[in-house]
């Protein structure tokens, strides 16, 4: 007989329902917030701030400084993306997160000392490993395991870390580089990226099942969610569904457009449009500050309305904002771009795991997101390098921005073909008659 705090039924094993404590859930959100603050907000969005210094001081081209992100993700993503997802599904996200935090910090410390291209590429490999192991993938699984009905708001709260870190890092980098040079600024950022998220990542309970195993069943103030004592669910049936590939294509296109814009923006503003360092830093900061609004707003909308339409709204914002860069010589238009792009950016990464959880099984989310994020990483890697190469060849970003607009529009069109909910895969993930009978006996 299940206690009054649990209700047993089966699906791919023997799950039960429990109410995790509000304190544990808040700790999970705080852990993901700080991990994303450091690994994505400060590292991913912070590094492009230093590209123009590398072009000016080291004589590298735009294609070369944007290719570090490309080559590292093209190598690391396919090699480790699915493996990382499998490890997270099998052993939990905490170990991967801790390893990712350490590698991301070491990457920036190493990049601060790079004087040759091989060193630049070598340490960018660690940056990519840190992103795969400690970035969105483990944090998406961690939050999804702890939340059910309020998953959108919880994911939005965790993803605020990206916006806060990304909004602070241009201003912090500008201040640090003015006092210690750009190399000293990168070194300090590498240390901060390690020490800020590591303590909570070491302490967080990676699933409600772990909490129950340590503390025993008890009542709590959190929402009721399902806990399963079983091995990871199979994903073969999910991989046969068109919805999986539509979601992958949509996310690849939009992430490619976002990455291509973000990685080249400082170069465009500083070297092509002649904006001063402090003004460029303010624009980058406004983008990431607007992303805070985007994450909160899109998380709230995702809990209230069909996630497909929220995803379409996000991708439309990204597609509509990039053309404004053609008029970047006008500060009001530039800041309008920053706000619209920032809101779209805020929801872009966050909506993908929410849509995947809506369409498919949370139990296979680590492996599914490992595949999707690997594909996204390829797009995010290639788009900036392609745009940089076009700029080097044509001395203009015009054609590159056209490519990014086409990518964003293609992503939005793919979203329109997605089902509203996971009805078409539900039959493959429902418990069998025998499993239901076992659940009633439990």
C-alpha positions, 0 to 999 in steps of 0.5 A: 500500500502506498503511503498518503504521500505517494501513489504508485503506478507503472511506466517503463518500471515502477514509478511513484508520486512524491512531493519534493520539498520546496527547498530542494526545488529552489536549490535545483533552480539556483544550481542551474542558474549559477551553472548557466550563468558561468558556462553559457552567460559568461563563457559563451557570450563573453568570449566574442567580446575579445575577438576584436582584440585578437584580430587587432593584436594577434593579426588573426582574421574574423574567420579564424577567431570565429572558427575556434568555436566552430572547430571545437563544437564540430569535434566535441559535439558529435563525439561526446553529445550523445554519450553525455546524454546517456551518462546523464540518463544513467548516472544523473547530471551532477558529475557531468556538471562538475566536470563541465564547470572545471573545464570551462574555467580552465578553457578561459584561463588557457585562452588568456595565454594563447599566442598561437592559433594552435593554442587558441583551438586547443583551449577552445576544445575545453570550452566546448567540453565544458559547454557539453558537460556542464551547460544546457544539457545537464541543467535541462535534465536536472530541472525537468526531473524536479518539476512537472506542471511548473516546468516552464517557469522553473526552466525560465528561472534557471535560464535567467542565469544566462541572461544575467551572466551575459548582461554582466560579462561585457561590462565586466570585461570592459572594466577588467580589460581597461585595468589588466588588459584583455589577457588579464580579464580573460584569466580573471573570468576563467577563475570566476567561472569555476568558483561561482557555480562549483559549490552548489553543483557539488551539493545538489541532489540530482533527482527526487528519487535521490532525495527520497532514498536519503531522507525517506518519504515525507510530505513537502511543499513542492508540486507532485512529480513522478519518480521512477526506479528504473533504467532509462527508457528506450528512444527507438520509437521516438527516433522514428517520428517525424516530430523529432526531426522537425524539432531538430531542424527547427532548433538547428536553424534558429540556434544557427541564426542566433549563434551567427549573429552573436559571434559576429556582433562585436566585430561588426559594431566595433570594426565595421560600424566604428562603435567605441568599446563602451558603446559596443559593451552596452549593446551586448549588455542590453541584449542579454538584459532583454533575454531575462525578460524573454526567459521569464515571459516565454517560460510563463507562456509555455506553462499557459499556452501550447508550447508549439505556439510559444516556440513559433513566437520566439523564432519569429522574433529572432527572424524579425530582429536580424534585418534591423542590423542593416540600419545599425548606424542609427542608435535607436534602431540598434537598440531596438534590435538589441531588445527584440533579439534579446527577447528571442534569444532568451526563449530560444535555448529554453523552449527546446527542452520544454518542447521535447519533454512535451512531445516525447518522454522525460525519461529519455530526455538526456539522450534526446537532448544530447542528439538535438544539442549536438545538431544545434552545436554543429549549426551554432559552430558553422554559422558564425564561421560562414558569416565571418568568411563571407565578411572577409571575402566581400568586406561586408556583412550584408550577405552573411546577415541574409544567410542568418535571416534565411536560417531563422525563417526556415526554423520558424517554418519547421515549427509550424509543422510540429504537433501541438502535443505528443499525441502521435508518440504517446502510444509508444510511451504508454504502459502496457496492460500488464504494467498497469495491472502491476501498478494497481497491485503496487 
